[in-house]
Amino acid sequence: MRRIWEAIVPRWADRNLRVILAARVAMSLGRAIASVVTAIYLAAIGFSAIEIGVLFVAVTAASALMSAAIGLLADRWGRKPFLVVVPLIAAGAAVVYAELRVTSLLFVAGALGSFGRGAGAGAGNVGPYQPAESALVADSVLGDRRAVAFGRIAFASSLGALVGGLAAEVVRTTRHMTAAQTTAAYRPAFLIAAGLAVVAGLLALLLHEPSRPPKAAAAGRRPRFRWPRQSWSALWRFWVTNGTNGAAIGLFGPFVSYWLYRRYGAAPGTIGVLFAIVNLGSLFSALVAARVARRIGTVRAIVVVRAVGGALLIPMVLAPVLWIAGVIYFVRMVVQRVGLPLRQSFTQDMAHPEERASVAALSNLPAQATMAAGQAAAGYLFDEVSLAAPFELAGLLQMVNALVYGLLFSLRPPRAAPVDGDGKGEARVLVAMPFVEDAEPAPTVVGRVGAE
């Protein structure tokens, strides 16, 4: 365990990054369990595909509102409180799923706990507090090491998801179970997820964040929300690209375990083992992301990863047997994991230092709306068209999204954000920035920017 921890934590990591990494392992482990069992559990107690889709729409809408609010509030009053409170809310939601079968309560708990947001073996999304977490990481880590830090966070997520996939084996089901028996069979998985969320919230208490008195308060005025005007050049581009990708993710992301269950009759334990194998194989993808970006450029790496991921969805859903679909899914996730830390780091580098949490939250806001639409459409397509239709459409959308991402960020790049500090000094060339590890050379810089 010591060697594993040393592999996750870079030598230069401060206390905050160490705490975030530990909390990520716990939260991702719980999220992985929930991503395996939630949709299958709902189907087992009588939900149709359309009803599951509607529930996931409610989850997405609630997560969008919470994420946007957290992003704006975190830039004004600090990031730490949200890393403590939101995991505890998720824990309460898991307890509701473990003990109750009331439809209205399942909807409310799922929305508050962000159940159904995990994309199968992804486990990269730990909940609506992620904008605050990303901003805290960016505040704690120098720009030239930021991609490495986000790579280690993605590695921690994969590690937690690996164990979480195996933990789904605690679900033991048989044919012709009553609703009460089904709830009892799935109860241990939800209680484990609840306990891990509590651990993540308690770990966040160890974070140290300097006090952030609102500037307006210092000037004798009431604090207010502030639109991230200084980051607008990048923000609108993220809206376009994330909106397109959100529709694709909504069509397949929350439904991977459901599709495996319906298409091949795979049990939760089998799906959990598949997800664990996927996470084991892709553990180190995030660690090489910085090197990939340094070799071919950050934007080009993101574009290639997204295009390949979209293309692989189509043969995956056409696979005649489970093991072939599993192999294709394995390859897709190994490739996809390379892009995750690059996108997070890229977003933070393009944001003004005072607007990081706001940009992290608002950049994904259109994606939440299109994701909700995708989830509703997926439920209809599953029931009325075919099990393959949502995945095929998602693959096409992701390939189109890769093209749009390249056009907006390569051919017409936004203005470079200022280096950390007071907004003065040198500016990075963000599109071709050679993300580096440890003590390697600093990022390329050009020109000067004024106080603006």
N, C-alpha and C positions, 0 to 999 in steps of 0.2 A: 504494500500500500504506500510506503514511503517513496519508493521508486516511481510509482504511478503519479503520486502527487508532484514529485520533482519534474516529471515529464509534462505535467499540465502547467505548472507555475514557472514563469520565466525568472531568471535570477534577479532582474531589476524590479520585480513586482512589489508594489507597496502594500500596506495593510488593506486598503480598500479593494484592490484588485484580487487579493487572496480571498477576502471574504466573499466577493461577488462570484468567484470561481467555485468556492465551496457551496454557496447557495444555489448556483446554477446546476450543479450535479444533483442536489436534492430535488429541486423543482422540476428539472427535466426528467428525472426518474419517475416522479409522480405524474407528469404530463404524458409520458410514454404509456404508462398503465392506462390512463384515461383514454388516450387516443386509440388504444387497442379495443377496449371493452365498451365504450359509451354507445356507439352506433349499434353494435351487436346486441347490447343489453336492451336498448330501446326497441329494436326489432323483435327480440325474444319476448318482450312483455306486450307486444301487439301493435306497435307503431308501424304505419306504412312508410314507404320511402318518401312520399310527399310530406307526411307529418314530420319525419326526421329532418327533411330539408327545411321545413318551416321553423323548426326548433333551432337549427343551425343559423337561419337568418336572424332570429331573435338574438342568438349568441353574438353574431357578428355586429349587429346594430348596437347592442349594449357595449361590446368591446370597443367599437369605434368611438362612442361617446366618452367612455371612461379613458381611453387612450389619449384622445384630444385634450380632455380636461386635465389629465395628469401631466401631459407635456407642457401645457401652458402654466399650470400651477407650479410644476417643478422648477421652471426657469425663474419663478418669482420667489418661491418660499423654500426651495431645496428639494433634493431627490430622495433622501433617505426615508422619510415617512412612508412613501409609497412602496418602497421595497420591503417594508415591514408589514403594512396593513393589507395590501392586495393578496399576498400568499395566504394570509389568515382567512380572508373572504373565500378564496378558492378551497381552503380546507373545510369551511362550513358547507360549501356547496357539495363537496364530495360526501360529507356525512348525510346530507339530504338524499342523495342518490343511493346511499347504502341502506337507508332505513325506510324510505317512503316511495309510493308509486302514484301519488296524486299528480295528474298531468300538469296542472297549473304550477305546482311547486317545482316540478322538474324543469319547466320552462324558465321560471325565475332563477332557480339555482344554477341551471346551465348557463344562463345569460351572465349572472354575476361571477360565476367561476370560470367563464370562458371555456366551457366544455365543448369539445368538438372542433377546437381551433388547431389542434395538433395534426399535421399532415402525415398521417401514417407513421413512418419511421423517422420523420423529420425532427420533432421535439425541439426545433430551434426557437419556436415562439413560446415564451414562458408566461405570456399574459399581457394585459394592457399596461403594466408598469414598465414594459421594456423601453419606452422612450426615456424614462427617468434613469434606468439602468445604463443605457447607452451614453447618456449625457454624463453620468458620474464616471464612467470609464474614460470618456474623452477628457474630462477635467483632471483625471488622475494620471493620465499617460501622455507623454510627449507625442507630438504629431508623427515623428518618424518611427515610432514604435506602436502606433495605434492599430494598424492592420494586424500586427503580430498579436496584440492583446485581444482583439476581436476573434482572431483565429484560435487562440487558447480558450476563449469562452465557448466558441462553437465546438471545440474538442471536448470541453467539459459537458456540453449538452449531449454530445454523441455518447460519451461514457455513461452518463446518467440514463439516456434512452436505451442503451444496450442492456443494462441491468433491468430497467423497467419493462422491456419487452419480455424478458425471461420471467419477471414477476407475474405477468399475466397468466402464467401457468397455474396460479392459485385458483383460478376459476374452473370448477368442475361441473360440467353439465351432462344431462342425459336427455333422451327423447321424451316427449310428452310430459314435460314439467309444467306444473301450475305456475301462475304469476308469482305467488308467494315463494315457491321453491326456487324460481329463477332469481328473485331478489336475494334470497339467502345464498345462492351460489355465487353471485357477483359481489356480495357485500364485502368479503375480505379485500378484493382489489380496490374498491372505492375507499375503504378505511385506510389501507396502506397509502393510497394517494393523498388522503387527508393528513396523515401523520407526516409525510414528507413535505407537504406544503407548510405545515407548522414549523418544521425544522428550518426551512428556507427563510421564513419570516423572522424566526428568533436569531438566526445567524446575522441577518441584516441589522440587528441592534448593535452589532460590533462595528458598523461602519462609522467613520469619522468624516464629517462634512462641516467645513467652516460655515458660520452663520452667514446668511445672504439677506441683509436688510434691503427691502425694496427701495429703489432709487427715489421713487415718488414719495415714500414715507420720509426719507431723509430730507426731502425738500419741503416737508410740511403738507404734502398732499396724500390723499388716500391712494393705496396701491391699486393698479388696474391692469387688466390684460393688455398685452402689447403684441400687435401683429409683427411677425418676423420680416420687416421690410428689407433689412440688410441682406437677407438670404433669398429674396424673391426670385432672383435670376435662376437659381438652382431649383427652388421649390416648385415652380410651375412645371418644370421638366419632369420632376419626380411624380407630380400628379398625373401627367400623361402616361408615363411608363408604368407606374404602379397601378393605375386604374385598369390598364389593359391586362396586366399580369394578375390582378385581383380576380377578374372574371374567370380566368383559367384556373386559378387555385380553388375558387369556389366550386367549380364543376367537379373537381376530383379530390381535393385535399382532405376534407373531413370524411370522405366515403371510401378510402382505400381498404380499411378493414371490412367495411360493409360489403364492398364489391368482392373481396376475396371470400367472404362468408357466403354470399349469394352465388357467385360464379363457380366456385370449386368446392363449396361445402366445408371450407376450412374452419376448424374450431378456434376459439380464442387462444388456446395454448399454442397451436400450430402457427397462427399469425404472429403471436408474440415471439416465437423462436425465429421466424423469418425476419421480423423487424430487428431482433438482436443481432442476427448475422449481418444484416445490412449495416447496422451501426458499428459493428466490429470492423467490417471492411472499410467503412468510410471514416473511421476515427482520425486518421492522419491526413485526410483530404484538407481539412481546415488549416492544418499546420503548414502545408505547402502552398497555401493560397498566396502568401506574401511573395514567395519566389516566383510563382506563376505570373503575378501582376508585374513583378520587376522585369520579367523576360519579354512579355508580349503587351504590357500596358493594362491598366486596371479596367478601362471601359471595354477593351477588346476581350479580356478574360470573362467579364460579366456577360457580354453578348454571346460568346461561344458556349459558355455553360448553359445559358438559358435556351439557346437554339437546340443544343443536343438534348437537354432535358425534355423539351417539348416533342422532339422527333421520336424519342424512345417511348413515349406514352402510347403511341399508336400500335407498334408491334406487341407491347406488353398486354394490352387488352384483347388482342387477337390470338394470344398464345392458347394452344389447345389444352395444356395441362398446367397444374400449379407450379411445378418446378421450373418450367420455361419462363412463365410470368415472373417468378421469383428472381431468376437470374437477370432478366432484363431490368426489373425494378432495382436490383442490387447495383447494376452498372449505372443506372440513372441517378440514384442517390449518391453514389461515390462522386460522380461528376458535379451534381447539384451542390454538394457541401463545399466545394471550392469557392463558389460564388457568394455564399452567405456572409462570411466575414468581410469580403471585399465590398459588398453592397453597404453593410453597416458602417464600415470605416469610411467609405466614400461619401456617404450621407453626412457623417459627422465632420469630415474635413471640409465639405462644401458649406457647412453652416457657420454663421458668425458665432464666435465663442459664447456670446450672451444669449444665443437663440437655439442652442443645440437640442434641448429637450423639445422645444416647440416644433422645430423642423422635423425631428424624428417622429413626432406624433402626427403633425399635419401632413407630412409627405405620404403617409399611408392612409389618410382619410378617404380619398376617392376609392382606394383599393377596397376599403371596408364596404362601400356601397356596391361596387361591382361584384365583390365577393358574395355579398348577400343575394344579389340577383343570380349569380352563378349557382349558388346552393339551391335556391328555389327551382331554377331550371333543371338542375340535376335530379331533384326528386321527381319531377314530372317525367323527364327522359327515362329514368330508371323504370318507372311504372308503365309508361305508355309507349316507349320506343324500343330501347334495348339497354342492356347493361353496359355495352361498349360505347354508346353514343356520347355520354358526358366526357369520357376520357379522350375520345377522338377529337371532339371539339376543343377541349382544353389544350391538346397538343398543337393544334393549328394556331390557336390564340397565342401560345407561348412562343412559337416560331415567329409570328408577326411581331410580337412584343420585342423580341431580340433585335429585329431590324429597326424598329422605332427607337429603341434605346441607343443603338449605335448612331443613328442619324442625329438625335438630339444632343448627345454628349460628345460625339467625335467631330461631326461636321460643323455643329454650332454650339461649342462649349460655353457654359456660363462663366461669369466673372469668377476669378479666384478669390477665395475667402482669405482674410488676413490671418497671419500666424497668431497663435495663442498670445493673449496679452491684452493691450489696450486698444487694439484695432489699428495700430500703426506698425510700420516696419515692412518686412519683405512679404511677398505673397507667393504661395506655392503654385506650380503648374499642376492642377489637380488631375486633369485627364490622363496625363502620362506620368504621374508621380510614381517613382520607383519605391514602393513600400519596402522597408528593410527590417531586418531583425537585429536585436541587441545593439552591438556597437558598430555596425556597418555605417557607411557614409550617410549623411543627412539628405533629405529630399532635395530635389532640384528646386532652385528659387530663381525668380526673375523680377527685375524692376522694383519699384517702391509703390506703396499705396498710402494715401493720406489718412487723416482722421476719419474721413467718411467710411 
